[in-house]
Amino acid sequence: MNTEPFALWRAFKFLFIGPLIVALLFVINLMTSPDQWWFQWAALGIGIAWVINFFRVAKAAILVGGLAALIALLKRRS
């Protein structure tokens, strides 16, 4: 697990920026060399990073949701 304070924020931000980068590369590829699809290799790498960041953010969301449910349960009992 990454101990950097803003690692989760960067992972969350990449979930939105990653597809925009792929779209930009697609447009650049379409304008410069439409007969050769080189952007797919960059999209593959960005896609792998996107999936890893998605699971990192999902794990944090599940943890926060579970803690919120536990706090709500404990408050209801007392």
C-alpha positions in Angstrom: 0.0 0.0 0.0 1.3 3.4 -0.9 1.9 5.6 2.2 2.0 8.9 0.2 -0.8 11.2 1.6 -2.3 12.1 -1.8 -1.9 8.7 -3.5 -5.6 7.9 -3.3 -6.5 11.4 -4.7 -4.1 10.8 -7.6 -5.6 7.4 -8.3 -9.1 8.9 -8.3 -8.1 11.7 -10.5 -6.5 9.3 -13.0 -9.8 7.5 -13.4 -11.0 10.7 -15.2 -7.8 11.8 -16.8 -6.8 8.4 -18.3 -9.6 8.1 -20.8 -9.1 11.8 -21.8 -5.5 11.0 -22.6 -6.5 8.0 -24.7 -9.0 10.1 -26.5 -6.5 12.8 -27.2 -4.0 10.2 -28.5 -6.7 8.7 -30.7 -7.4 12.1 -32.3 -3.6 12.8 -32.8 -3.2 9.3 -34.3 -6.2 9.9 -36.6 -4.9 13.3 -37.8 -1.2 12.3 -38.3 -1.3 8.7 -39.5 -4.8 7.2 -40.0 -3.4 4.1 -41.7 -1.2 3.1 -38.7 -2.9 2.6 -35.3 0.0 3.3 -32.9 -2.2 4.8 -30.1 -3.5 1.3 -29.2 -0.2 0.5 -27.5 -0.4 3.6 -25.3 -4.1 2.8 -24.7 -3.1 -0.7 -23.5 -0.6 0.7 -20.9 -3.0 3.4 -19.8 -5.8 0.9 -19.6 -3.7 -1.4 -17.3 -2.9 1.6 -15.1 -6.6 2.6 -15.1 -7.7 -0.8 -13.9 -5.1 -0.9 -11.1 -6.2 2.6 -10.0 -9.9 1.6 -10.2 -9.3 -1.3 -7.7 -7.3 1.0 -5.4 -10.2 3.5 -5.3 -12.8 0.8 -5.0 -10.9 -0.7 -2.0 -10.8 2.6 -0.3 -14.5 3.3 -1.0 -15.5 -0.1 0.4 -13.3 0.5 3.5 -14.9 3.9 4.1 -18.4 2.6 3.5 -17.8 -0.3 5.9 -16.5 2.1 8.6 -19.5 4.4 8.1 -21.9 1.4 8.4 -20.1 0.3 11.6 -20.3 3.7 13.1 -24.0 4.0 12.3 -24.6 0.6 13.8 -22.8 1.5 17.0 -24.6 4.8 17.3 -28.0 3.0 16.8 -27.2 0.6 19.6 -26.4 3.3 22.1 
